[in-house]
Protein backbone atom coordinates (compact mmCIF):
# COMPACT_ATOMS: atom_id res chain seq x y z
CA UNK A 1 0.00 0.00 0.00
CA UNK A 2 1.41 3.36 -0.90
CA UNK A 3 1.58 6.02 1.83
CA UNK A 4 -0.69 8.15 -0.28
CA UNK A 5 -3.52 5.70 -0.04
CA UNK A 6 -3.33 5.33 3.72
CA UNK A 7 -5.23 8.52 4.44
CA UNK A 8 -8.67 7.51 5.54
CA UNK A 9 -10.13 10.33 3.47
CA UNK A 10 -8.83 9.00 0.19
CA UNK A 11 -10.90 5.82 0.07
CA UNK A 12 -12.89 5.50 -3.17
CA UNK A 13 -16.16 5.84 -1.25
CA UNK A 14 -14.97 8.98 0.40
CA UNK A 15 -13.62 10.33 -2.85
CA UNK A 16 -17.00 9.78 -4.49
CA UNK A 17 -18.72 11.47 -1.58
CA UNK A 18 -16.32 14.37 -1.77
CA UNK A 19 -16.95 14.86 -5.45
CA UNK A 20 -20.56 15.48 -4.53
CA UNK A 21 -19.56 17.99 -1.88
CA UNK A 22 -20.14 21.58 -2.96
CA UNK A 23 -16.98 23.60 -3.48
CA UNK A 24 -15.75 25.49 -0.46
CA UNK A 25 -15.73 29.24 -0.68
CA UNK A 26 -13.32 30.63 1.85
CA UNK A 27 -13.16 34.28 2.57
CA UNK A 28 -9.52 35.30 2.03
CA UNK A 29 -9.75 37.42 5.13
CA UNK A 30 -10.38 34.27 7.15
CA UNK A 31 -6.90 33.11 6.24
CA UNK A 32 -5.06 36.29 7.01
CA UNK A 33 -5.36 35.85 10.76
CA UNK A 34 -2.53 33.35 10.81
CA UNK A 35 -0.02 35.55 9.02
CA UNK A 36 2.79 37.52 10.55
CA UNK A 37 1.90 41.20 10.28
CA UNK A 38 2.86 42.61 6.89
CA UNK A 39 4.72 45.91 6.83
CA UNK A 40 2.43 48.92 6.66
CA UNK A 41 2.70 50.59 4.26
CA UNK A 42 3.79 47.83 1.91
CA UNK A 43 7.12 48.48 0.18
CA UNK A 44 7.05 50.58 -2.99
CA UNK A 45 8.20 48.90 -6.20
CA UNK A 46 11.14 50.31 -8.13
CA UNK A 47 10.97 50.83 -11.89
CA UNK A 48 13.07 47.70 -12.37
CA UNK A 49 10.70 45.68 -10.18
CA UNK A 50 7.64 47.01 -11.99
CA UNK A 51 9.19 45.89 -15.26
CA UNK A 52 10.25 42.48 -13.94
CA UNK A 53 6.87 41.70 -12.41
CA UNK A 54 4.74 43.30 -15.11
CA UNK A 55 3.07 40.01 -16.10
CA UNK A 56 1.85 39.61 -12.52
CA UNK A 57 0.76 43.21 -12.31
CA UNK A 58 -1.22 42.92 -15.54
CA UNK A 59 -3.42 40.38 -13.76
CA UNK A 60 -6.15 42.47 -12.23
CA UNK A 61 -6.47 40.13 -9.24
CA UNK A 62 -2.76 40.62 -8.39
CA UNK A 63 -1.96 44.13 -9.57
CA UNK A 64 0.62 46.40 -7.95
CA UNK A 65 -0.94 45.78 -4.54
CA UNK A 66 -0.58 42.00 -4.83
CA UNK A 67 2.99 42.29 -6.07
CA UNK A 68 3.86 44.56 -3.14
CA UNK A 69 2.51 41.85 -0.80
CA UNK A 70 4.77 39.30 -2.47
CA UNK A 71 7.77 41.59 -2.17
CA UNK A 72 7.00 42.11 1.52
CA UNK A 73 6.52 38.39 2.16
CA UNK A 74 8.79 35.92 3.90
CA UNK A 75 8.47 32.25 2.93
CA UNK A 76 10.39 29.32 4.39
CA UNK A 77 10.97 26.38 2.05
CA UNK A 78 11.86 23.21 3.95
CA UNK A 79 13.94 20.88 1.86
CA UNK A 80 15.85 22.02 -1.23
CA UNK A 81 14.93 18.79 -2.99
CA UNK A 82 12.44 17.54 -5.54
CA UNK A 83 9.54 19.66 -4.28
CA UNK A 84 11.50 22.53 -2.78
CA UNK A 85 13.29 23.10 -6.09
CA UNK A 86 10.32 24.08 -8.27
CA UNK A 87 8.57 25.72 -5.31
CA UNK A 88 11.53 27.95 -4.42
CA UNK A 89 12.35 28.74 -8.06
CA UNK A 90 8.80 29.92 -8.78
CA UNK A 91 8.60 31.86 -5.53
CA UNK A 92 11.90 33.59 -6.26
CA UNK A 93 10.87 34.38 -9.81
CA UNK A 94 7.56 35.70 -8.47
CA UNK A 95 9.44 38.18 -6.31
CA UNK A 96 8.74 36.82 -2.83
CA UNK A 97 10.97 39.21 -0.91
CA UNK A 98 12.62 36.80 1.53
CA UNK A 99 12.99 33.07 0.94
CA UNK A 100 14.47 30.86 3.64
CA UNK A 101 15.90 27.52 2.57
CA UNK A 102 16.19 24.91 5.32
CA UNK A 103 18.14 21.77 4.48
CA UNK A 104 20.93 19.91 6.26
CA UNK A 105 21.89 17.77 3.28
CA UNK A 106 24.47 17.94 0.53
CA UNK A 107 23.87 17.57 -3.19
CA UNK A 108 24.36 14.06 -4.53
CA UNK A 109 24.43 12.99 -8.14
CA UNK A 110 21.18 11.04 -7.93
CA UNK A 111 19.40 14.23 -6.75
CA UNK A 112 19.90 15.88 -10.14
CA UNK A 113 17.20 13.77 -11.81
CA UNK A 114 14.56 15.97 -10.13
CA UNK A 115 16.11 18.64 -7.89
CA UNK A 116 16.41 21.48 -10.37
CA UNK A 117 17.90 23.96 -7.90
CA UNK A 118 21.17 22.06 -8.21
CA UNK A 119 23.36 21.23 -11.15
CA UNK A 120 26.25 18.93 -11.86
CA UNK A 121 28.78 21.40 -10.50
CA UNK A 122 26.87 21.50 -7.18
CA UNK A 123 27.52 17.86 -6.29
CA UNK A 124 29.11 17.73 -2.85
CA UNK A 125 28.03 21.24 -1.94
CA UNK A 126 25.47 21.98 0.80
CA UNK A 127 22.01 22.14 -0.71
CA UNK A 128 21.35 25.50 0.89
CA UNK A 129 24.44 27.06 -0.72
CA UNK A 130 23.64 25.57 -4.11
CA UNK A 131 20.00 26.65 -3.83
CA UNK A 132 20.88 30.17 -2.69
CA UNK A 133 23.21 30.70 -5.61
CA UNK A 134 20.59 29.55 -8.08
CA UNK A 135 17.78 31.61 -6.56
CA UNK A 136 19.89 34.78 -6.43
CA UNK A 137 20.77 34.25 -10.08
CA UNK A 138 17.08 33.84 -10.88
CA UNK A 139 16.11 37.04 -9.10
CA UNK A 140 18.63 39.39 -7.45
CA UNK A 141 15.79 41.30 -5.76
CA UNK A 142 15.10 38.30 -3.53
CA UNK A 143 16.85 37.90 -0.18
CA UNK A 144 17.76 34.24 0.31
CA UNK A 145 18.46 33.01 3.83
CA UNK A 146 20.26 29.69 4.31
CA UNK A 147 19.28 27.51 7.26
CA UNK A 148 21.99 24.89 6.99
CA UNK A 149 21.00 23.00 10.10
CA UNK A 150 17.59 22.27 8.59
CA UNK A 151 14.47 22.24 10.71
CA UNK A 152 14.93 20.56 14.07
CA UNK A 153 12.68 20.13 17.07
CA UNK A 154 14.90 22.64 18.84
CA UNK A 155 14.72 25.43 16.25
CA UNK A 156 11.38 24.87 14.49
CA UNK A 157 9.12 27.19 16.47
CA UNK A 158 11.45 30.19 16.43
CA UNK A 159 12.31 29.61 12.78
CA UNK A 160 8.69 29.35 11.64
CA UNK A 161 7.67 32.43 13.61
CA UNK A 162 10.09 34.42 11.46
CA UNK A 163 8.20 33.58 8.24
CA UNK A 164 4.71 34.19 6.85
CA UNK A 165 4.17 30.84 5.10
CA UNK A 166 5.94 27.50 5.50
CA UNK A 167 6.37 25.27 2.44
CA UNK A 168 7.03 21.65 3.38
CA UNK A 169 9.08 19.81 0.77
CA UNK A 170 10.47 17.11 3.05
CA UNK A 171 10.11 13.44 2.24
CA UNK A 172 10.30 11.90 5.70
CA UNK A 173 7.23 11.20 7.77
CA UNK A 174 8.88 12.18 11.05
CA UNK A 175 9.86 15.55 9.61
CA UNK A 176 6.35 16.14 8.31
CA UNK A 177 4.87 15.68 11.79
CA UNK A 178 7.41 18.09 13.23
CA UNK A 179 6.78 20.68 10.50
CA UNK A 180 3.04 20.29 10.91
CA UNK A 181 3.07 20.63 14.67
CA UNK A 182 5.48 23.55 14.75
CA UNK A 183 3.60 25.45 12.03
CA UNK A 184 0.33 25.00 13.89
CA UNK A 185 1.81 26.07 17.22
CA UNK A 186 3.55 29.05 15.58
CA UNK A 187 0.20 29.92 13.90
CA UNK A 188 1.62 29.80 10.40
CA UNK A 189 -0.01 28.25 7.32
CA UNK A 190 1.85 25.21 6.02
CA UNK A 191 1.77 24.27 2.34
CA UNK A 192 2.20 20.51 2.30
CA UNK A 193 3.27 18.47 -0.70
CA UNK A 194 4.35 14.89 -1.17
CA UNK A 195 5.17 12.53 -4.00
CA UNK A 196 5.45 8.78 -4.21
CA UNK A 197 6.26 7.01 -7.46
CA UNK A 198 3.55 8.43 -9.77
CA UNK A 199 1.23 10.01 -7.20
CA UNK A 200 1.31 13.39 -5.55
CA UNK A 201 -0.61 15.34 -2.93
CA UNK A 202 -0.93 18.99 -2.00
CA UNK A 203 -2.78 20.57 0.92
CA UNK A 204 -2.68 23.78 2.93
CA UNK A 205 -2.85 23.36 6.68
CA UNK A 206 -3.82 26.55 8.45
CA UNK A 207 -4.92 27.32 11.97
CA UNK A 208 -8.44 28.64 12.12
CA UNK A 209 -12.02 27.47 11.73
CA UNK A 210 -11.67 26.18 8.15
CA UNK A 211 -8.28 24.62 8.70
CA UNK A 212 -7.04 21.15 9.50
CA UNK A 213 -3.60 19.62 9.89
CA UNK A 214 -1.44 16.77 8.65
CA UNK A 215 -2.42 14.71 11.68
CA UNK A 216 -6.06 14.98 10.63
CA UNK A 217 -5.07 13.25 7.38
CA UNK A 218 -2.52 10.82 8.75
CA UNK A 219 -3.20 10.27 12.45
CA UNK A 220 -0.46 7.66 12.80
CA UNK A 221 3.00 7.53 11.21
CA UNK A 222 3.58 4.37 9.21
CA UNK A 223 5.52 1.58 10.90
CA UNK A 224 9.27 2.04 10.52
CA UNK A 225 10.47 0.34 7.39
CA UNK A 226 6.97 -0.33 6.08
CA UNK A 227 6.95 2.56 3.65
CA UNK A 228 9.92 3.26 1.43
CA UNK A 229 10.88 6.85 0.69
CA UNK A 230 11.86 8.26 -2.70
CA UNK A 231 15.34 6.90 -2.15
CA UNK A 232 14.05 3.34 -2.18
CA UNK A 233 10.87 3.50 -4.25
CA UNK A 234 11.87 5.90 -6.98
CA UNK A 235 9.98 8.94 -8.18
CA UNK A 236 9.28 10.54 -11.51
CA UNK A 237 11.18 13.82 -11.59
CA UNK A 238 8.60 15.76 -13.56
CA UNK A 239 5.96 14.76 -11.00
CA UNK A 240 7.97 16.71 -8.41
CA UNK A 241 7.74 19.66 -10.80
CA UNK A 242 3.94 19.44 -10.83
CA UNK A 243 3.53 19.15 -7.07
CA UNK A 244 6.23 21.69 -6.14
CA UNK A 245 4.76 24.19 -8.61
CA UNK A 246 1.33 23.70 -7.06
CA UNK A 247 2.87 24.41 -3.67
CA UNK A 248 4.33 27.67 -5.03
CA UNK A 249 0.93 28.55 -6.48
CA UNK A 250 -0.87 27.96 -3.18
CA UNK A 251 1.73 30.05 -1.39
CA UNK A 252 1.25 32.94 -3.81
CA UNK A 253 -2.53 32.69 -3.34
CA UNK A 254 -2.15 32.75 0.43
CA UNK A 255 0.13 35.79 0.28
CA UNK A 256 -1.93 37.80 -2.19
CA UNK A 257 -5.34 36.65 -0.96
CA UNK A 258 -6.55 35.67 -4.43
CA UNK A 259 -8.64 32.61 -5.30
CA UNK A 260 -9.59 29.63 -3.19
CA UNK A 261 -6.70 28.00 -1.42
CA UNK A 262 -6.51 24.33 -0.49
CA UNK A 263 -7.19 25.09 3.17
CA UNK A 264 -9.37 22.22 4.40
CA UNK A 265 -8.92 20.28 1.19
CA UNK A 266 -6.52 17.67 -0.15
CA UNK A 267 -5.55 17.67 -3.79
CA UNK A 268 -4.39 14.32 -5.15
CA UNK A 269 -2.73 13.79 -8.51
CA UNK A 270 -2.10 10.59 -10.43
CA UNK A 271 0.50 11.22 -13.09
CA UNK A 272 -0.16 7.94 -14.92
CA UNK A 273 -3.82 8.73 -15.59
CA UNK A 274 -3.50 12.54 -15.43
CA UNK A 275 -6.26 12.70 -12.86
CA UNK A 276 -6.57 15.39 -10.21
CA UNK A 277 -9.01 15.02 -7.33
CA UNK A 278 -9.84 17.54 -4.65
CA UNK A 279 -11.16 16.05 -1.45
CA UNK A 280 -12.64 17.98 1.42
CA UNK A 281 -10.81 16.90 4.56
CA UNK A 282 -12.43 18.22 7.69
CA UNK A 283 -10.61 18.96 10.88
CA UNK A 284 -10.80 15.96 13.19
CA UNK A 285 -12.32 16.73 16.55
CA UNK A 286 -10.07 14.05 18.07
CA UNK A 287 -6.88 15.36 16.42
CA UNK A 288 -4.19 15.59 19.11
CA UNK A 289 -2.94 18.88 17.62
CA UNK A 290 -5.85 20.85 16.16
CA UNK A 291 -8.75 18.93 17.75
CA UNK A 292 -11.10 19.94 20.51
CA UNK A 293 -8.92 18.62 23.31
CA UNK A 294 -5.36 18.86 22.02
CA UNK A 295 -2.61 16.95 23.76
CA UNK A 296 0.24 18.36 21.68
CA UNK A 297 0.82 21.84 23.07
CA UNK A 298 4.57 22.19 22.64
CA UNK A 299 7.41 20.75 20.60
CA UNK A 300 9.08 18.12 22.76
CA UNK A 301 12.29 17.09 20.96
CA UNK A 302 12.11 13.47 22.17
CA UNK A 303 8.91 13.04 20.15
CA UNK A 304 10.65 13.89 16.89
CA UNK A 305 13.86 11.90 17.25
CA UNK A 306 14.32 11.16 13.57
CA UNK A 307 12.92 14.40 12.16
CA UNK A 308 16.25 15.91 11.13
CA UNK A 309 17.23 12.74 9.30
CA UNK A 310 19.87 11.89 11.83
CA UNK A 311 20.13 8.44 13.24
CA UNK A 312 17.86 8.39 16.22
CA UNK A 313 19.50 7.70 19.52
CA UNK A 314 18.01 4.30 20.11
CA UNK A 315 19.66 2.54 23.00
CA UNK A 316 21.72 -0.55 22.40
CA UNK A 317 19.70 -3.68 22.34
CA UNK A 318 19.30 -5.72 25.50
CA UNK A 319 20.39 -8.72 23.51
CA UNK A 320 23.99 -9.59 22.76
CA UNK A 321 23.62 -8.18 19.30
CA UNK A 322 24.25 -4.48 18.79
CA UNK A 323 21.79 -2.42 16.79
CA UNK A 324 24.66 -1.17 14.66
CA UNK A 325 28.05 -2.59 13.88
CA UNK A 326 30.95 -1.14 11.93
CA UNK A 327 32.30 -2.53 8.68
CA UNK A 328 35.48 -3.50 10.55
CA UNK A 329 33.41 -5.63 12.91
CA UNK A 330 31.56 -7.13 9.96
CA UNK A 331 34.87 -8.16 8.42
CA UNK A 332 35.94 -9.75 11.72
CA UNK A 333 32.67 -11.68 11.92
CA UNK A 334 32.93 -12.85 8.31
CA UNK A 335 36.50 -14.01 8.87
CA UNK A 336 35.89 -15.66 12.25
CA UNK A 337 32.50 -17.31 11.84
CA UNK A 338 31.10 -17.05 8.33
CA UNK A 339 28.53 -19.78 9.01
CA UNK A 340 27.03 -17.82 11.90
CA UNK A 341 26.09 -14.72 9.94
CA UNK A 342 23.94 -13.79 6.98
CA UNK A 343 24.52 -10.47 5.23
CA UNK A 344 21.27 -9.21 3.70
CA UNK A 345 21.75 -6.53 1.08
CA UNK A 346 18.53 -4.47 0.88
CA UNK A 347 19.62 -2.31 -2.05
CA UNK A 348 17.98 -2.33 -5.45
CA UNK A 349 19.20 -4.63 -8.28
CA UNK A 350 20.75 -1.74 -10.22
CA UNK A 351 22.85 -0.86 -7.18
CA UNK A 352 24.05 -4.44 -6.87
CA UNK A 353 25.40 -4.20 -10.40
CA UNK A 354 27.70 -1.39 -9.29
CA UNK A 355 29.15 -3.17 -6.27
CA UNK A 356 28.21 -5.99 -3.93
CA UNK A 357 29.57 -8.45 -1.38
CA UNK A 358 29.85 -11.91 -2.92
CA UNK A 359 28.23 -13.73 -0.01
CA UNK A 360 25.39 -11.26 0.62
CA UNK A 361 21.80 -12.29 0.08
CA UNK A 362 20.00 -9.63 -1.96
CA UNK A 363 16.47 -8.70 -0.83
CA UNK A 364 15.36 -5.18 -1.85
CA UNK A 365 14.00 -3.22 1.10
CA UNK A 366 10.43 -3.16 -0.15
CA UNK A 367 10.40 -6.96 -0.36
CA UNK A 368 11.58 -7.47 3.21
CA UNK A 369 8.04 -7.71 4.70
CA UNK A 370 7.16 -10.68 2.50
CA UNK A 371 10.46 -12.43 3.37
CA UNK A 372 10.17 -12.07 7.14
CA UNK A 373 8.92 -15.64 7.61
CA UNK A 374 11.82 -17.13 5.66
CA UNK A 375 14.68 -15.28 7.37
CA UNK A 376 16.75 -17.45 9.74
CA UNK A 377 16.41 -16.66 13.44
CA UNK A 378 19.39 -18.80 14.45
CA UNK A 379 21.94 -16.67 12.62
CA UNK A 380 23.19 -13.13 13.12
CA UNK A 381 21.57 -11.06 10.37
CA UNK A 382 23.69 -8.15 9.15
CA UNK A 383 21.69 -5.67 7.11
CA UNK A 384 23.48 -3.78 4.38
CA UNK A 385 22.50 -0.91 2.09
CA UNK A 386 24.38 1.94 0.41
CA UNK A 387 24.96 4.29 3.33
CA UNK A 388 23.29 2.64 6.34
CA UNK A 389 19.97 4.51 6.35
CA UNK A 390 17.69 2.02 4.61
CA UNK A 391 19.34 -0.88 6.40
CA UNK A 392 18.77 0.88 9.71
CA UNK A 393 15.05 1.01 8.98
CA UNK A 394 15.03 -2.64 7.98
CA UNK A 395 16.93 -3.56 11.15
CA UNK A 396 14.36 -1.76 13.30
CA UNK A 397 11.56 -3.32 11.27
CA UNK A 398 12.91 -6.83 11.91
CA UNK A 399 13.52 -6.14 15.61
CA UNK A 400 9.91 -5.02 15.89
CA UNK A 401 8.99 -8.41 14.50
CA UNK A 402 10.91 -10.44 17.03
CA UNK A 403 14.36 -10.70 15.46
CA UNK A 404 16.97 -10.01 18.11
CA UNK A 405 20.07 -11.19 16.29
CA UNK A 406 19.97 -8.45 13.69
CA UNK A 407 22.36 -5.53 13.28
CA UNK A 408 22.65 -2.64 10.90
CA UNK A 409 25.96 -2.24 9.07
CA UNK A 410 26.80 1.39 9.79
CA UNK A 411 27.84 3.36 6.73
CA UNK A 412 26.70 0.60 4.36
CA UNK A 413 28.67 -0.71 1.42
CA UNK A 414 30.09 2.75 0.90
CA UNK A 415 31.91 2.49 4.23
CA UNK A 416 32.96 -1.04 3.29
CA UNK A 417 34.47 0.25 0.04
CA UNK A 418 36.23 3.06 1.86
CA UNK A 419 37.63 1.12 4.80
CA UNK A 420 37.84 -2.55 3.82
CA UNK A 421 37.92 -2.93 0.06
CA UNK A 422 39.41 0.20 -1.55
CA UNK A 423 39.22 -1.24 -5.08
CA UNK A 424 35.43 -1.58 -4.92
CA UNK A 425 33.36 0.67 -7.20
CA UNK A 426 31.50 3.44 -5.34
CA UNK A 427 28.52 5.57 -6.25
ZN1 LIG B 1 -5.33 18.11 13.04
Boltz pocket constraint, residues with backbone or C-beta under 6 A from the ligand:
constraints:
  - pocket:
      binder: B
      contacts: [[A, 212], [A, 213], [A, 214], [A, 215], [A, 216], [A, 283], [A, 284], [A, 287], [A, 288], [A, 289], [A, 290], [A, 291]]
      max_distance: 6.0
